[in-house]
Amino acid sequence: MKKKFKSIQEVRVQIDKIDEDILNLIFKRQDLVIEAVKHKTKEQIIDEVRIEYIISKLRKKSELKSISPELIEKIWRLMINNFIEFEKENFDKIHKKLD
């Protein structure tokens, strides 16, 4: 059921709350990416099979939720590519801590 808002400000307050939730989830995802890096070699940072699996799964789920699959794919590819860069930039530092 969709809530009816009395003003744009009410809508923006809810958007801000969701943005905060998304930020917290990205922080949690980053922690898991760091854990994953601990189990990878540099050659394993980019896993095209895994990437395509994630995109395909999310596209299907987005359709069930009436969200544009194209939008979801763009968002996730951007996020994945940025996390790949994060992994590359931090790989040595993460592995050094394991020694």
VENURWO-V583402 format. One record per residue. N is the residue number from 0. RES is the residue in three letters. SS is DSSP state (A for helix, B for strand, O for the rest). PHI is phi as a letter, one per 20 degrees, with the letter a starting at -180 (NA if undefined). Layout:
BEGIN
n | res | ss | phi
N | RES | SS | PHI
N | RES | SS | PHI
END
This chain:
BEGIN
n | res | ss | phi
0 | MET | O | NA
1 | LYS | O | e
2 | LYS | O | e
3 | LYS | O | e
4 | PHE | O | d
5 | LYS | O | e
6 | SER | O | b
7 | ILE | A | f
8 | GLN | A | f
9 | GLU | A | f
10 | VAL | A | f
11 | ARG | A | f
12 | VAL | A | f
13 | GLN | A | f
14 | ILE | A | f
15 | ASP | A | f
16 | LYS | A | f
17 | ILE | A | f
18 | ASP | A | g
19 | GLU | A | f
20 | ASP | A | f
21 | ILE | A | f
22 | LEU | A | g
23 | ASN | A | f
24 | LEU | A | f
25 | ILE | A | f
26 | PHE | A | f
27 | LYS | A | f
28 | ARG | A | f
29 | GLN | A | g
30 | ASP | A | g
31 | LEU | A | f
32 | VAL | A | f
33 | ILE | A | f
34 | GLU | A | f
35 | ALA | A | f
36 | VAL | A | g
37 | LYS | O | f
38 | HIS | O | d
39 | LYS | O | d
40 | THR | O | e
41 | LYS | A | g
42 | GLU | A | f
43 | GLN | A | e
44 | ILE | O | g
45 | ILE | O | d
46 | ASP | O | c
47 | GLU | A | g
48 | VAL | A | f
49 | ARG | A | f
50 | ILE | A | g
51 | GLU | A | f
52 | TYR | A | f
53 | ILE | A | f
54 | ILE | A | f
55 | SER | A | f
56 | LYS | A | f
57 | LEU | A | f
58 | ARG | A | f
59 | LYS | A | f
60 | LYS | A | f
61 | SER | A | f
62 | GLU | A | f
63 | LEU | A | f
64 | LYS | O | e
65 | SER | O | l
66 | ILE | O | d
67 | SER | O | g
68 | PRO | A | f
69 | GLU | A | f
70 | LEU | A | f
71 | ILE | A | f
72 | GLU | A | f
73 | LYS | A | f
74 | ILE | A | f
75 | TRP | A | f
76 | ARG | A | f
77 | LEU | A | f
78 | MET | A | f
79 | ILE | A | f
80 | ASN | A | f
81 | ASN | A | f
82 | PHE | A | f
83 | ILE | A | f
84 | GLU | A | f
85 | PHE | A | g
86 | GLU | A | f
87 | LYS | A | f
88 | GLU | A | f
89 | ASN | A | d
90 | PHE | A | g
91 | ASP | A | f
92 | LYS | A | f
93 | ILE | A | f
94 | HIS | A | f
95 | LYS | A | f
96 | LYS | A | f
97 | LEU | A | f
98 | ASP | O | f
END
